[in-house]
Amino acid sequence: MTKTKTQVLEIKRGKDQTKEQALAEFNSKSDFLSTAVKESFDIGLGDDFSFQSTMQVLEKTIQQIQSGDLSKIEEMYISQAVALEVMFTSLARRAKNQEKLLQYETHMRFALKAQNQCRATLQALVQLKQPSNTTFVKQANIAQGHQQVNNLAEKNITPQNELLKGSYAELDTGATTTPTGIDTTLEALETINRR
């Protein structure tokens, strides 16, 4: 039976905040939730694991990233990609040693999933390091044959998605006409020669 160490957390309360509000706010902080998950997946840190210290390190990392330093994210992506590569290699080697098709297929499926996640992680790292240039195109000229494009100055173009207002158009404000009766007498049509 292992002995569980009791963790003491320091929660700062705002000036006009009740104890319940402070606990609810603390309970929804991302760094608290991440640290709780990290602790539940205990990776052999033992009794020396400090919940409060881990949260403080995570808060510092969050502030670092918010200030524009993305080195921690790069480090995380590279570490995850290496771990996923190790998983792929291990699962692929295990699959090779399987004699039954079901076990072979299961190991290979998980190996290829790890490989795909490794690829996606590296792709995210590349996009972080070299973001793609976004181009906003105002007009796309796509035609199968000849096409004439009239590029007018912006100030001369009437926006088509605007309501009719200002100097764009004037509404007809003429007098209304009186309604007339309906002509109820109908005449038969002539016969039609369909040839």
C-alpha positions as CSV (number, residue, x, y, z in Angstrom):
1,M,0.0,0.0,0.0
2,T,1.4,3.3,-1.0
3,K,1.2,6.4,1.1
4,T,-0.4,9.4,-0.5
5,K,1.2,12.8,0.2
6,T,-1.3,15.5,1.1
7,Q,-0.9,18.6,-1.2
8,V,-1.5,22.1,0.2
9,L,-2.6,24.7,-2.4
10,E,-2.4,28.4,-1.9
11,I,-5.4,30.1,-3.4
12,K,-5.4,33.9,-3.7
13,R,-8.8,35.6,-3.1
14,G,-9.8,38.8,-4.8
15,K,-10.9,41.9,-2.8
16,D,-14.6,41.4,-3.3
17,Q,-14.5,37.7,-3.8
18,T,-16.1,35.0,-1.6
19,K,-14.3,31.8,-0.7
20,E,-16.6,29.8,-3.0
21,Q,-16.0,32.2,-6.0
22,A,-12.2,32.0,-5.4
23,L,-12.3,28.2,-5.4
24,A,-14.5,28.1,-8.5
25,E,-12.1,30.5,-10.4
26,F,-9.1,28.5,-9.2
27,N,-10.8,25.2,-10.2
28,S,-11.3,26.5,-13.8
29,K,-7.8,27.7,-14.4
30,S,-6.0,25.9,-17.2
31,D,-2.8,25.5,-15.3
32,F,-4.6,23.9,-12.4
33,L,-6.4,21.4,-14.7
34,S,-3.2,20.5,-16.6
35,T,-1.4,20.0,-13.3
36,A,-4.2,17.8,-12.0
37,V,-4.0,15.6,-15.1
38,K,-0.2,15.5,-14.9
39,E,-0.4,14.3,-11.3
40,S,-2.9,11.7,-12.1
41,F,-0.6,10.2,-14.7
42,D,2.1,9.9,-12.1
43,I,5.3,9.2,-14.0
44,G,7.4,8.2,-11.0
45,L,8.0,11.6,-9.4
46,G,7.0,10.2,-6.0
47,D,6.5,12.2,-2.9
48,D,8.6,15.1,-4.1
49,F,5.9,16.1,-6.6
50,S,4.6,19.6,-5.6
51,F,1.3,20.6,-7.0
52,Q,1.8,24.3,-6.2
53,S,5.3,24.4,-7.7
54,T,4.2,22.6,-10.9
55,M,1.4,25.1,-11.3
56,Q,3.8,28.0,-10.8
57,V,6.1,26.7,-13.5
58,L,3.2,26.2,-15.8
59,E,2.0,29.8,-15.1
60,K,5.5,31.1,-16.0
61,T,5.4,29.1,-19.2
62,I,2.0,30.6,-20.1
63,Q,3.2,34.1,-19.5
64,Q,6.3,33.4,-21.6
65,I,4.2,32.2,-24.5
66,Q,1.7,35.1,-24.2
67,S,4.7,37.5,-24.4
68,G,5.6,36.0,-27.8
69,D,8.4,33.5,-26.9
70,L,7.3,30.2,-28.6
71,S,10.4,28.2,-27.7
72,K,8.5,26.1,-25.1
73,I,5.9,25.1,-27.8
74,E,8.7,24.2,-30.2
75,E,10.4,22.1,-27.4
76,M,7.0,20.4,-26.7
77,Y,6.4,19.6,-30.4
78,I,9.9,18.1,-30.9
79,S,9.6,16.0,-27.7
80,Q,6.2,14.7,-28.7
81,A,7.3,13.9,-32.2
82,V,10.3,11.9,-30.9
83,A,8.1,10.0,-28.4
84,L,5.6,9.2,-31.2
85,E,8.4,8.0,-33.4
86,V,9.6,5.7,-30.7
87,M,6.0,4.4,-30.3
88,F,5.7,3.8,-34.0
89,T,9.0,1.9,-34.1
90,S,8.1,-0.3,-31.1
91,L,4.6,-1.1,-32.3
92,A,5.9,-1.9,-35.9
93,R,8.6,-4.3,-34.5
94,R,6.0,-6.0,-32.2
95,A,3.7,-6.4,-35.3
96,K,6.5,-8.2,-37.2
97,N,6.7,-10.8,-34.4
98,Q,3.0,-11.6,-34.3
99,E,1.9,-14.9,-35.8
100,K,-1.9,-14.3,-35.9
101,L,-3.4,-11.9,-38.3
102,L,-5.6,-10.1,-35.7
103,Q,-2.7,-9.2,-33.4
104,Y,-0.5,-8.3,-36.4
105,E,-3.3,-6.0,-37.7
106,T,-3.9,-4.4,-34.3
107,H,-0.2,-3.6,-33.7
108,M,0.2,-2.2,-37.3
109,R,-2.9,-0.1,-36.9
110,F,-1.6,1.5,-33.7
111,A,1.9,1.9,-35.3
112,L,0.5,3.7,-38.3
113,K,-1.7,5.9,-36.0
114,A,1.5,6.9,-34.0
115,Q,3.3,7.6,-37.3
116,N,0.4,9.8,-38.5
117,Q,0.3,11.7,-35.2
118,C,4.1,12.2,-35.4
119,R,3.7,13.6,-38.9
120,A,0.9,16.0,-37.8
121,T,3.0,17.2,-34.8
122,L,6.0,17.9,-37.1
123,Q,3.7,19.7,-39.6
124,A,2.4,21.9,-36.7
125,L,6.0,22.7,-35.8
126,V,6.8,23.7,-39.3
127,Q,3.7,25.9,-39.5
128,L,4.7,27.5,-36.2
129,K,8.3,28.2,-37.4
130,Q,7.3,29.2,-41.0
131,P,3.7,30.5,-41.1
132,S,2.1,30.5,-44.5
133,N,1.5,33.9,-46.1
134,T,-2.2,34.7,-46.3
135,T,-3.3,36.6,-49.3
136,F,-6.6,38.3,-49.5
137,V,-7.8,38.5,-53.1
138,K,-10.5,41.0,-53.9
139,Q,-11.3,39.4,-57.3
140,A,-10.8,36.0,-58.8
141,N,-10.8,35.8,-62.5
142,I,-11.9,32.3,-63.4
143,A,-13.2,31.7,-66.9
144,Q,-13.2,29.0,-69.6
145,G,-12.7,31.4,-72.5
146,H,-12.3,35.1,-73.1
147,Q,-13.1,37.3,-70.2
148,Q,-13.1,41.1,-69.9
149,V,-12.3,42.5,-66.4
150,N,-13.1,46.1,-65.7
151,N,-11.1,47.2,-62.6
152,L,-12.6,50.5,-61.5
153,A,-11.4,52.7,-58.7
154,E,-12.8,51.6,-55.3
155,K,-14.6,55.0,-54.9
156,N,-16.6,54.5,-58.1
157,I,-17.9,51.0,-57.3
158,T,-21.3,50.7,-55.7
159,P,-21.3,48.0,-53.1
160,Q,-23.8,45.3,-54.1
161,N,-24.3,44.1,-50.6
162,E,-25.2,47.4,-49.1
163,L,-28.8,48.6,-48.5
164,L,-30.1,51.3,-50.8
165,K,-29.2,54.5,-49.0
166,G,-27.5,57.8,-49.4
167,S,-26.5,58.7,-52.9
168,Y,-26.5,55.2,-54.3
169,A,-30.2,55.1,-55.4
170,E,-33.3,57.0,-54.9
171,L,-36.7,55.4,-54.3
172,D,-39.7,56.3,-56.5
173,T,-41.9,58.4,-54.3
174,G,-44.6,59.1,-56.9
175,A,-48.3,59.0,-56.1
176,T,-50.0,55.7,-55.7
177,T,-52.6,54.6,-58.4
178,T,-56.1,53.4,-57.6
179,P,-56.7,49.7,-58.1
180,T,-58.9,48.6,-61.0
181,G,-61.4,45.7,-61.2
182,I,-60.6,42.3,-62.6
183,D,-61.8,41.4,-66.1
184,T,-63.9,38.3,-65.5
185,T,-64.9,37.7,-69.1
186,L,-62.7,35.0,-70.7
187,E,-62.6,34.0,-74.3
188,A,-61.6,30.7,-75.8
189,L,-58.3,30.4,-77.6
190,E,-58.0,29.6,-81.3
191,T,-57.0,26.0,-82.3
192,I,-53.2,25.5,-82.6
193,N,-51.7,23.7,-85.6
194,R,-49.1,21.5,-83.9
195,R,-47.3,20.5,-87.2
